[in-house]
Amino acid sequence: MKPSIFRLYDIRGRYPSQINEKEVFDIAANLGAVFGENKKIIVGYDARKSSLPLHLSVSNGLKLAGFKVVDAGLITYPMIYFLVSRLKAGGGIMVTASHNPKEYNGLKIINSFGTTLGGLEIFKKIKSRKPPIFRGGKFFEISKPDNDFQKKYAQYLSKFFDAQKKIKVVIDGSDGTAGPVVEKLHFPKNIKPIFINIVPNGNFFSHGPDPIKRGATKKATAMISKHKADLGVIFDGDGDRAVFLDDQGRQVRPEKIWRLLAIKYDFPRTICTVVDGFFMAILKKNAPPSFKVAVKETKVGHLFVRKEAKNWNADVGIESSAHYYFKDDNFSGSGILAMIKVLNVLSILPYQLSDIVKMLPKTERVPEINRRFFRKKLPALYSKVKKVFRSKGRIYSLDGVSVYAKEWWFNLRPSNTENLVRINIEGLERKKVLFLKKELLKLID
C-alpha cells in the first residue's frame, strides 16, 4: 500500500499510477482493523470512468475479509451517511475523488456512527497488517445495486421542501452523481427546476467536477439570464458541495447563504472554519439584536467541521469551499439539502437573492494564495509573523497562525497534502488587504 495516497481527510491519488485496483483491494481486505463487529458495509461510487472497476475491487476485498457488501451503485457522497443509518450498517465506503479532475480517484470512508475516517487514521491501523495476495478478476459476484436507493434518498430529501411562492431555479449537476437524485426529487408545484449537465459522465465535459473553478458558472449564469430564473445552484462531482448564484448569475459566498438561511432556520450554534470566521463576525455584528447566534471556529476541512459540529451539538456547519452541514441531516454535507433550504427561505421573502446580498455587509478578499513552502520551516515562519504583527491584532493559532484586527484579518496555514502554505486575507478596505498581501509574501519569500 502506497503511504502517499493516505491523506488527512480521505484516500486519494491519480489513477492508475497511484491508486488502482490492487491498492484499493489491499486496503479493503484490511479494514477489519477499522470497522467494528457489524459486518454490513455500504459501497457506492461516483461517475468517473475508473470508479466502477475500483468499486468491484473494494467490494471483493471486503468480501474476502468477511464483510457483507451492500452495493449502493452510483450515488452521492452524502447518500452514504443516509444508507449507513437507514440500513443500520457497520460503515460505508464511496469510491470518489469528489471535486478533483477526472484522472483522480479515491475512497471516502465512514463508520457506523456516521463519523468520517481520515486516510492517515486508517493507515495507522492497517499499515502493519499483511495484505492478502491480489489475484485479479472477480473473487465474488457483486450483486446488482438496489435501484431504489436513489429514489428513497430523494423521497427523504423531498420532505424538507416548504416553499411558499413560485421560484425558478437553474440546477447544474456538473455531470456528476447529484443529477439523478435531483431529478427524482418531488419538487412542489411552485418550484420550477431547469436542469443542465444532469446526466452523469465520467469525462466531465461540462466544466469539470469542481464548481468553484474558473469558468464553472458560465453556462448556469447564461441559463439564469435566458430563463429569468431566481437563482442557480451548481453541485460538485459527488454532490457534497453547492455553489449558489443569484438572479444576476453572480456567485454568493457561503457565509451569506448562512445568513440567508438564518432568516427561517434557527442556528443558535454555528461551526465555521478559521477561514470563514472574520466575515461571519461581520455578519453577526450587522445583524438585528434578535440575531443571537454563537459561532465557533475549527480547522479547515470537512473532517474537522463535522467532528466539531457533533461534539459541540451545533445546528449547522459551513465552509467557504461551499460545504453545508445540517444537524437535522446528521451533518451529512448534502448540497441538495442546502439547495432545498435556500429555496424555502427565498419563497417567504419579498426580495430577489441579489437584493438580499446587497443588504448584507461587504468585505474585500483576495483569492487564496498558495506558495511552495517546506513544512519543517513553518514554525520559524509562524514565529516571524507573530513577532511582526503582535502589536497590530489578536493572534490565534488554531490552524496555522491567524491575526485578527478590527478592520482586517489574515491566516497562514499549511496544506494537509502538499508542501504549500495557504494564505487568506480579508478586510474592510481593499488598500489595506493589498498591503497585507504584499507584507506577508515578503515574509514568506
Summary of the structure (lengths in Angstrom):
residues: 445
radius of gyration: 22.1
end to end distance: 36.2
largest distance: 66.0
contacts: 1574
relative contact order: 0.10
helix: 34%
strand: 23%
